[in-house]
Amino acid sequence: MFLELIATFVAALGAAGLVMGLNMMTGGRLPKWLMPVAAGAAMIAYAVWSEYSWAGRTVAGLPEGVVEVSRVDERIAYKPWTYIVPQTTRLMAADAGGAATRPDAPALRLVNLYLFARWQPARTVPILVDCETAARADATEAALADPAQADWLPLPAGDPLVVAVCTSRE
């Protein structure tokens, strides 16, 4: 977060410097208010770019085998431009490459689910995925000991989580 603040100030200084250079080349004919307006516009532009590109940059930084399975786009009242183009504020990725199986239940996969939210630390949640019935369950001690005791939640056909986790081993 601190680095983004520094980058915002650098964008403002760059825009102000550009206007100052243009003002010098035109012999001081540009209005005096143009430099702070350009600096402010650059700060806003960088902040908007940073917010909208966060999800793509986060996904691009995921290690091999970790696959994005869900994004949450939101419209936020204090960011009116999000009513035109919603902003991704959360995303979910699954470690499909590191999914573990059980010899007695080959259709089950134990996988880490990574939950990312803007301005919050990433969270890891272990879950069980049943590839035969397209369902998921929290990986509790009881569920790991006996998967039949798990509280299975059905997933829709073609759910990205099931596709990512179950097709990575086939």
N, C-alpha and C positions, 0 to 999 in steps of 0.2 A: 504494500500500500504506500509505503514511503517512497519507493522508486517511481510509482505512478505520479505522486505529487511532484517529484523532481522533474519528471518528463513533462508534466503540464507546465511547469515554470519555464523549462527549456523551449517548449513550443511557443509560449508567450514572448520570450526574449527573441526568438528567431523571427517571429512575425513583426515585432517592434523594430528589430534591426533591419528587416527588409523594407519596411515603410520609411525608416530613417535614411536608408540608402537611396530609395526612390526620391525622397524629399531633397536630398543633396543633389541628385542628378537633375532634378527639375528646377533647381535654383531656389528652393524653399517655397514653392508655390502650393504645396499640399496643405490642407487645413491642419491646424495643430491637434485637433481632436482625433485625427485618423490613427495615430500611433497607439493610444490606449484602446481604441475600438478594435484595431487589428489584433492587439495582444489578447484582449478579452475574447474575441471571436476564435482565436487560435486555441485558447484554453478550453472553451466550450466544445470546439470541434474535436480536440484530442480526447476530452472526457467522453463524448458520445462514441467516438471510434473505439475507445478502450472498452466501454461497456458492451458494445455490440460485437466486438471481436473476441471477447473473453472466452466464450464457449469453443470457438474454433481453435484458439491458441491452446486451450486446455486439452482438447481432444488430440491435437497435433503432438502434444508432449507426453501422451500416454505411452507406456512401454509396449513392446510387441506382444500380442496375445490378449491385450486388454481392448475390448470393443465397446463403443458407445451403444447403449440400448434405449436411451430415452432422453428427451429434452423437455424442459418446461418453459414455455414462453409466457410472458406476463405483460399486461398493460398496467402502468403505474401512474397514479394521478399526478404526482409531483414531477413526472417526466412526460409531458404531453405528447412528445413525438412518438412515444411507444403505442399510442392509439393508432398511428399510421402504420408503423412497423413494430410489432411486439418484440420485446427484448428477452433473450434467453437468460434466465437467472439461476437455473439449476439444471444439472444433467446427471445421468446415471451411466456407469460403465461396468461391464462384467469382465472378470479375468477368465475368459473362455479358454485361453491356452493353459492355464493352471488348474483347470477343473479336475477334481479327484473323483474316482468312481469306487464302488464297493463290489467285491467279487460276488457277493450274494444278491446284489441288486444292480445289475449293469446299466439299467436305464436311469438310475439316479446319479446326479452330479452334485458334488459339494463345490460351490464356487464363491469367491469373494465378490461382493457387489460394492462398488465405490460410488459414494454419493458426494457430488460436488455442488457447492452453492457459492455464488458470488460473494466475496468478502467474508467467507467462513472457511475454516479448515476442512479438508476432505475427511470423510468418515468411511470406515470399512465395515460392512455387514456381511457375515457369512450366511449363505442360504443354501437350501437344497432345491434342486430342479428335477422334476420327474419328466423325462423326455417322452415317455409313452403316453401319459395322460395330459401333458402340457399344464403342469401345475407347479407351484413353488411353495416353500415353507421356510420359516425361520429355522436356522440350524441350532436348535437348543440341545442340551445334553440328552434329553429324552428322545428327541427326533433322531439324533445321531446313533443312539443305542438301538432304537426300533423305529424305522421310518414310518411304520403304520400308525404310530402314536402321534405323528406330526399333524399340525393344523394346516392342511393343504388348501391353498387358494388357487382355484382354476384360473388359467390364463387364456385369453382369446387365441383362436387359431392364427398362426403366423406371428405370434408375439415376438418382438425383436430379442427379448431375453432368451426365450426357448430356441429360437433360430441360432443365435450366437453361441449358446452353450452346447446345444445338442448336435449341431452340424460341425463343430470344431473337431470332434473325435471320429467322425464317420469318414 
